[in-house]
Amino acid sequence: MFNKYREEPFQDSEGESPWISFTDLMAGFLIVLLLALTAAIIMLTLEQAELRKERETVSEELQKARVAEAKAREELEKALLSRKKAEDEKSRMLKISDQFVKLINDIKKTQEEIVLTIGQMDDYDKSRKELLTDIQRRLKEKNIEIEISKAGDILHISESNLSFSLGSYKVEEKFDKTIVTIGDEVANQLSTSRLGEIIDTVFVEGHTDNVRNAKEMGNWGLSAYRAISVWNHWEHSNGKANTLQTLKNKQGEALFSVTGYGETRPREIFAAQSTIDQAVNRRIDLRFNLQTAKSDLLKQLSTQVNDTLKKIEDAHQTLQKQFKEKQR
């Protein structure tokens, strides 16, 4: 069944076949494949290592970017907060500046009003002096001497027209007519002249010498009683003096009042209080007070306003300087 003449494989002289066997071929192929696979694995490992390194680098850069972003955000927030504070400070400074300007304008307006009032008061002083001068002139025409104070606000009834005995408040009979005539003329001038509108109060002032009085509640009471005695003469007279009690000031209050100063206000020229001076100081004065404060007080207020205004202007300039420095 088999060919007995099957050819033997070709062999060399040493008895080995010159051809590579299939097994060897496959073994070589596997070795090549393993080498290629190893190379591929090595390459893949290197690529993975490189990729991991790149990933770590990217991660580090991303972290740095996030940190930088957070820092930038923080700086931005600080800048915005600083800007808001600056705007708030600017707004506050502007508000303060506006308040200073308003205050300065108000003070300047008040200053103008004070200056105007001072001028008006000067006019009032002149008008009051004119009133007292008219009374003095008319009484002089009737041989009654009346002195006007340096300030132009008091009528001094001279000793020759009215005086009091030591420790007495009664008006002597010989002075009755003179006292009534003085009251008539004062009433006539106050009721007929428009200048009477500037007077707030007329004080009938009683005074004493420096001799202590044991009666009539001391010198205070004695001086007040002297003023009341003169007022009673006017109130019960049949002439114009009787109308003094009806006169009112601009507020509708009684124009006349009586008061006593004891020995506390002697005549300046008789301050030594000698025996003769004592008689002179037992006297009656008529003080005419104006409707508003005295001009010297207003002048003092005006000076205070000027000083305050200067301080405010200096403070305002200082604030403006500080504000400009903060803007730089």
Buried (B, 14 or more C-beta within 10 A) or exposed (E): EEEEEEEEEEEEEEEEEEEEEEEEEEEEEEEEEEEEEEEEEEEEEEEEEEEEEEEEEEEEEEEEEEEEEEEEEEEEEEEEEEEEEEEEBEEEBEEBBEEBEEBBEEBEEBBEEBBEBBEBBEEBBEBBBEBBEBBBEBBEEEEBEBEBBEEBBBBBBEBEBBBBEEBBBEBEEEBEEBBBBBBBBBBBBBEEBEBBEBBBBBBBBBBBBBBEBEEBBBBBBBBBBBBBBBBEBBBEBEBBBBBBEEBEBEEEEEBBBBBBBBBEBBBEEBEEBEEEBBBBBBBBBBBBBBBBEBBEEBBEBBEEBEEBBEEBEEEBEEBEEEBEEEEE
